[in-house]
Amino acid sequence: MTARRPLHEAAVPGAGEPAPAAQVPPFGFSRLLIVVTGSASAVGLPQWLSWLRQEYPGLTVRVVMSRSAERFVTPMSLGLRLQEDVEIDAWEECRRARHVEYAEWAEAVLVYPATFHFTARLALGLADTPVLLALQCTDALVALAPSLPPGGLDSPAFRSHWATLAARLNVVLVPPDQGYSLTTGREDGWVPPPLTEALRRLEDRRTERERERERARRAVAGGPLAADEPAAHEWTTGHPAAPADGARA
């Protein structure tokens, strides 16, 4: 019988420790919108926000959280790290067109953690909150780092939503890691990887997108292509495919 992990050790599933300076990835964005949804993995976010401010002093971060996320982390605990208010993702909290503001302001969006429910709503095209409407309309890169219960990654419904989002050119999927479930007491849950992995994937997609746009400008101008550049139809989205049967993302 495996001893149950103490609650204080299990309270931050998948959050990891902020990376040492040598592991801080380059990040070419200046405005990042972080969306927090209702998973226990959200409890590690205050520490990551402090780390972001320290390692990326030129980065402006805004945070929006769902009502269900308030069960795991408070707006004040996040806002203190940002030194600004954290908004709740609900229409009744709006006094302005926040969906338009989010879509135009953000250079990149990171949903960390992204619950099964939020992932499904985004994949289905729902727009019943300011954040969801913004994400359905924005051209900014949108990264999702899922947090799933035991069996969630193998769910046919989740795999279908994952594949749908993988087809969107501005979506960056961040596969979860296998981790500790607070409910079962086993390593059968799925948790977001350290936030550094999400930043790395966003940066990789940003540089790929810049190359694609530069290639398109050259094609319009009739300029020469580098010998190792693929033809236009050979560019891919750079997204991971939906997990194969029996495989893990």
C-alpha positions in Angstrom: 0.0 0.0 0.0 1.4 3.3 -1.0 1.4 6.0 1.6 -0.9 9.0 0.8 1.1 12.1 0.0 0.7 14.8 2.6 -1.9 17.4 1.6 0.6 20.3 1.7 2.7 18.4 -0.9 -0.3 17.6 -3.1 -1.8 21.0 -3.0 -0.1 22.3 -6.1 -0.5 19.5 -8.6 1.5 20.2 -11.7 2.5 23.7 -10.6 6.2 22.8 -10.2 8.8 25.2 -8.9 9.7 28.4 -10.8 12.6 27.8 -13.1 16.1 28.9 -12.1 17.5 31.7 -14.3 19.3 29.3 -16.6 16.0 27.7 -17.6 14.1 31.0 -18.2 12.9 30.7 -21.8 13.0 33.6 -24.2 9.6 35.3 -24.6 9.1 37.9 -27.3 5.7 39.1 -26.2 5.0 42.3 -24.3 1.4 41.7 -23.2 0.1 38.4 -21.8 -3.4 37.6 -20.7 -3.6 34.7 -18.3 -7.0 33.0 -17.9 -7.4 30.9 -14.7 -10.1 28.2 -14.6 -11.5 26.1 -11.8 -8.8 23.4 -11.1 -6.8 22.7 -8.0 -3.7 23.3 -10.1 -4.6 27.0 -9.9 -3.2 27.2 -6.3 0.4 27.5 -7.6 -0.3 30.5 -9.8 0.5 33.2 -7.3 4.1 31.9 -7.1 4.3 31.8 -10.9 3.1 35.4 -11.2 5.8 36.6 -8.9 8.3 34.7 -11.0 7.0 36.3 -14.2 7.4 39.8 -12.8 11.0 39.1 -11.7 12.2 37.3 -14.9 10.3 39.4 -17.5 10.3 43.0 -16.2 9.1 44.3 -19.6 6.1 42.0 -19.7 2.7 43.3 -18.8 0.5 40.6 -17.4 -3.3 40.7 -16.9 -5.3 37.9 -15.2 -8.9 37.0 -15.6 -10.3 34.1 -13.6 -13.5 32.1 -13.7 -15.9 32.0 -10.8 -15.1 28.3 -10.2 -11.4 29.2 -10.0 -12.2 31.3 -6.9 -12.6 28.0 -5.0 -8.9 27.4 -5.2 -7.3 30.9 -5.4 -8.6 34.3 -4.6 -8.5 37.4 -6.8 -6.6 39.3 -4.1 -3.9 36.6 -3.9 -3.3 37.0 -7.6 -3.8 40.8 -7.7 -1.2 41.4 -5.1 1.4 39.8 -7.3 0.4 42.0 -10.2 -0.3 45.1 -8.2 -3.6 45.5 -10.1 -7.1 44.1 -10.0 -8.0 40.7 -11.2 -11.2 40.5 -13.2 -13.9 37.8 -13.0 -15.0 36.2 -16.2 -18.7 36.9 -16.1 -21.0 39.2 -18.0 -22.6 40.5 -14.9 -19.2 41.8 -13.7 -18.7 43.8 -16.9 -19.1 47.6 -17.1 -17.5 47.8 -20.5 -16.9 45.6 -23.6 -14.2 43.5 -22.0 -14.3 40.8 -24.7 -13.2 43.4 -27.3 -10.6 44.8 -24.9 -9.1 41.4 -24.2 -9.0 40.4 -27.9 -7.3 43.7 -28.9 -5.0 44.1 -26.0 -3.5 40.6 -25.7 -0.5 39.6 -27.8 -0.8 36.2 -26.3 -3.3 34.4 -24.1 -2.5 31.5 -21.7 -5.2 29.5 -20.1 -3.5 28.0 -17.1 -4.9 25.7 -15.9 -7.6 24.9 -18.6 -10.3 22.6 -17.3 -12.0 19.9 -19.4 -15.2 22.1 -19.3 -13.4 25.2 -20.5 -11.5 23.3 -23.2 -14.8 21.8 -24.5 -16.6 25.2 -24.6 -13.8 26.8 -26.5 -13.6 23.9 -29.0 -17.4 24.0 -29.5 -17.3 27.7 -30.4 -19.2 28.8 -27.3 -19.0 32.5 -26.3 -21.0 32.7 -23.1 -18.4 34.7 -21.1 -16.2 37.7 -22.0 -13.1 35.6 -22.2 -14.6 32.9 -24.4 -16.0 35.5 -26.8 -12.6 37.2 -26.9 -10.8 33.9 -27.7 -13.3 33.1 -30.4 -12.6 36.4 -32.1 -8.9 37.2 -31.5 -6.0 36.6 -33.8 -3.6 36.5 -30.9 -1.9 33.2 -30.0 -4.0 31.2 -27.4 -2.2 28.5 -25.4 -4.1 26.0 -23.3 -2.5 23.9 -20.5 -5.2 21.3 -19.5 -5.8 20.0 -16.0 -7.8 16.8 -16.2 -9.2 14.2 -13.8 -8.3 10.5 -14.0 -9.4 9.2 -17.4 -9.8 12.7 -18.8 -7.0 12.5 -21.3 -8.4 9.2 -22.8 -12.0 10.5 -23.0 -13.3 10.4 -26.5 -14.9 13.8 -25.9 -11.7 15.4 -24.8 -9.7 13.9 -27.7 -12.2 15.3 -30.1 -12.0 18.8 -28.6 -8.2 18.6 -28.6 -8.2 17.7 -32.3 -10.6 20.5 -33.1 -8.4 23.1 -31.3 -5.3 21.7 -32.9 -6.7 22.7 -36.3 -6.9 26.4 -35.3 -3.9 28.3 -36.5 -3.7 30.5 -33.5 -4.1 27.8 -30.8 -1.1 26.4 -29.0 -1.8 23.1 -27.2 0.4 22.3 -24.1 0.0 18.6 -23.3 -0.5 17.8 -19.6 1.8 15.8 -17.5 0.6 12.7 -15.5 0.3 13.8 -11.9 -1.1 13.3 -8.5 -4.9 13.2 -8.0 -6.2 14.8 -4.8 -9.2 12.6 -5.0 -7.8 9.1 -5.7 -4.5 9.6 -4.0 -2.8 8.1 -7.0 -0.7 9.3 -9.9 -3.6 9.0 -12.3 -4.5 12.7 -12.8 -3.3 15.0 -15.6 -1.8 18.4 -14.6 -0.4 21.3 -16.5 3.4 21.2 -17.0 5.5 24.0 -15.4 4.5 27.4 -16.8 7.9 27.7 -18.5 6.8 24.9 -20.9 3.7 26.9 -21.9 5.9 30.0 -22.5 8.3 28.1 -24.6 5.6 26.7 -26.8 4.1 30.2 -27.3 7.5 31.6 -28.2 8.1 28.8 -30.7 4.8 29.4 -32.4 5.4 33.2 -32.4 8.7 32.8 -34.2 7.2 30.2 -36.6 4.3 32.7 -37.4 6.8 35.4 -38.1 8.7 33.2 -40.5 5.4 32.4 -42.2 4.4 36.1 -42.5 7.9 37.0 -43.8 7.6 34.2 -46.4 4.2 35.5 -47.5 5.6 39.0 -47.9 8.5 37.7 -50.0 6.1 35.8 -52.2 3.9 38.8 -52.8 7.0 40.9 -53.6 8.4 38.2 -55.8 11.6 38.0 -53.8 13.9 34.9 -53.7 13.4 32.2 -51.1 16.1 30.6 -49.0 17.3 27.2 -50.3 16.1 25.5 -47.2 12.7 27.1 -47.0 9.8 24.8 -47.7 7.1 25.6 -50.3 4.1 27.4 -48.9 1.9 24.3 -48.9 4.5 22.5 -46.7 4.2 24.8 -43.7 2.4 23.2 -40.8 0.6 24.6 -37.9 3.2 23.3 -35.4 0.5 21.9 -33.1 0.6 18.4 -31.5 -1.9 16.1 -33.0 -4.6 14.5 -30.9 -3.2 11.6 -28.9 -3.3 8.3 -30.7 -5.2 5.3 -29.2 -3.5 4.3 -26.0 -1.0 7.1 -26.2 -0.4 10.1 -24.0 -0.2 13.7 -25.2 
